Each structure stands twice: as structure tokens, then as C-alpha cells.
Amino acid sequence: MKRKLTFMLAGLFLVTSFTAFAGPAEDRKALLTMYKELFPEIKFDDYIYGALAMNPDAKAQYDSIMEFPPYSVDMEVGQKLWETPFKNGKTFASCFPHNGKNVAGSYPYFDDKAGRVVTFENAVNDCLKANAEPEMKYGSYEMGLLTAHAKSLSNGSKVDVKVQGAGAVAAYEKGKQYYYERRGKLNFACSVCHIDNPGKFTRSEQLSMLPGHASHFPVFREGTTLVTLQGRYRQCAKNTQMPVLDFNSEEYNNLEYFMTYLSNGLKMQTPVFRK
Ligand code: HEC
């Protein structure tokens, strides 16, 4: 009996130490090592360019488009939304530290009291609520324009998402599980393309890698169509016949938490052109 107990305790110890080892920091390190081995010529800072980092011609084309972005008029609308005072005279800036400058990189964060992930979009709606204004529809064009401008106030600062405490780690793990789990008719997982096959082509598109997926959204696809990060999840899900979930669903918010953590250390650059 005594022997059996010792054996069980030893097993428990092994399990605990394994869990402690395979945390978010270790995940990030392992993935970055893998991508570095796959693409030794791509600098870490260039991961923000996604698939463009793998194709100098496409990157040159992108650079020239970015000199005079076709979405500058849309960005003016976003700026106006951010700067127009609420009925009480305050503005969005009053809800964020440093008037919203260099703060977007720390979203999403885990709110221990509420027991859930808070995305930047959630913070925008919390701000509206606190100022007795109607909330914006999550995933709407209007909210996309507002967040594109608000996040651009953090351009150049780094993604710096914290995963600390049991609740935060659990949310991160759920997001990770969602990323790796196969689903839908074609039995795809996000990881099949962006972790197992980056650099390869699906039809005409070259597959990007996961780090850098969360540092530059919303994007303007074809230069004019605004797509938010969760909007992009929905597009990939639709293309691969996975279930398309609602904006602001617990699954997508956890997924965004996981993915943004893996973009830590990269420079924010919002918005950008994407094909
Ligand atoms: C069959 C392959 C495939 C699967 C599975 C897939 N994607 Fe994609 N994804 C693509 C392609 C192709 C693109 C466009 C080229 C690129 O940037 O990789 C893309 C682009 C993206 C981008 C935008 C990258 C950028 O910088 O513009 C994000 C974010 C993304 N996918 C997330 C996901 C998520 C989350 C899932 C799972 C729900 C997923 N993808 C599943 C193929 C896939």
C-alpha cells in the first residue's frame, strides 16, 4: 500500500511539473525556435508582414501601396469617431491610460474579477457604457474604423500581452486548444496551415505563420475592405468549412488572447493593406 502511494505521488509530481513546464512562455519559445529554423532568413521583427515576409516581390508591392494607403479616407472617419465628444463632453481617450496612446498592445487581457478575456473592442464598449452612450455592434464596420484609428495610436509600441494567474492561463489554454483542434467537414485546424505548413501554398496564397497574426488588425483587404482580427478568423473558418462563430464569442476571445500572446515582442502596426 505504502509503495503504491509513493508511486501515485511520484506520478502526480510528474504531471504537475510537466504542466508547469508547458506554459505560455514555453509555448512561445518552442514556436519561435521552430519558425526560426524554418525561415532563418526572416528577421523576427518582419513577422508582422505575414506571408509578405516570405516573398520579396510581394513585399515591395506592399511597401509602395503603404506609401499612399488607399484607406486614408476611412481612417479619417475612424479618427473622427474617436475624437467626437460624448454627450457628457468626455471622449474615448478619457477611458484609457495615456489617452489611449501605446496601450493597445496590452489587449486582450484577462479580467480576474469578471473571469473573462477583455479585448480592445470590449474596452471600447465598456467605455461607451460608462459614459451612458449606446454600445457599438461588435464586428461592425463602425467599430472597425474606430479601433483601426485607436490602435494606430500604439503603432511602434510592442505587443505585450500578459498571461498571469490560473484564470488567465485557463483562457489561454482554451484558445490554444481551439487553434489546434480539427473541426468541420474538411477536418482542418488553424494550426494545420499556420503552424504545420507556413510558406507552402494553398491555391495561389502562401501561408503565413502564427506570430505576427495579431499585431496589425484591422486590415484593409484589397485596400478598401475593412477586416478585423475576429473577422479574419471567420473568413478562414468559412474557407475551410469550419464552424463560423460569432464575434465576441468566448471561443474567439480566448483564441485572440492566445494568438496575441504569441505575437508578443512584435511592433504594432495598424492598419495595413492585405490582399
Ligand atoms: C487551409 C489553410 C488555412 C486554415 C486551416 C486556416 N487558415 Fe488562416 N489563412 C490562410 C490563408 C491562405 C491566409 C492568407 C495568407 C496568409 O496570410 O497566410 C490566411 C490568413 C490568416 C490570417 C491573416 C494573416 C495576415 O497577416 O493578414 C489570420 C489572422 C488567420 N489566417 C487566422 C486563422 C485562424 C484563427 C484559423 C482557424 C480558425 C485559420 N486561420 C485557419 C489559410 C488557412
Residues whose N, C-alpha, C, O or C-beta is under 5 A from the ligand:
A	BS01	HEC	G50 A51 F188 A189 C190 C193 T202 E205 Q206 L207 S208 G212 H213 R232 Y233 C236 A237 T240 R274
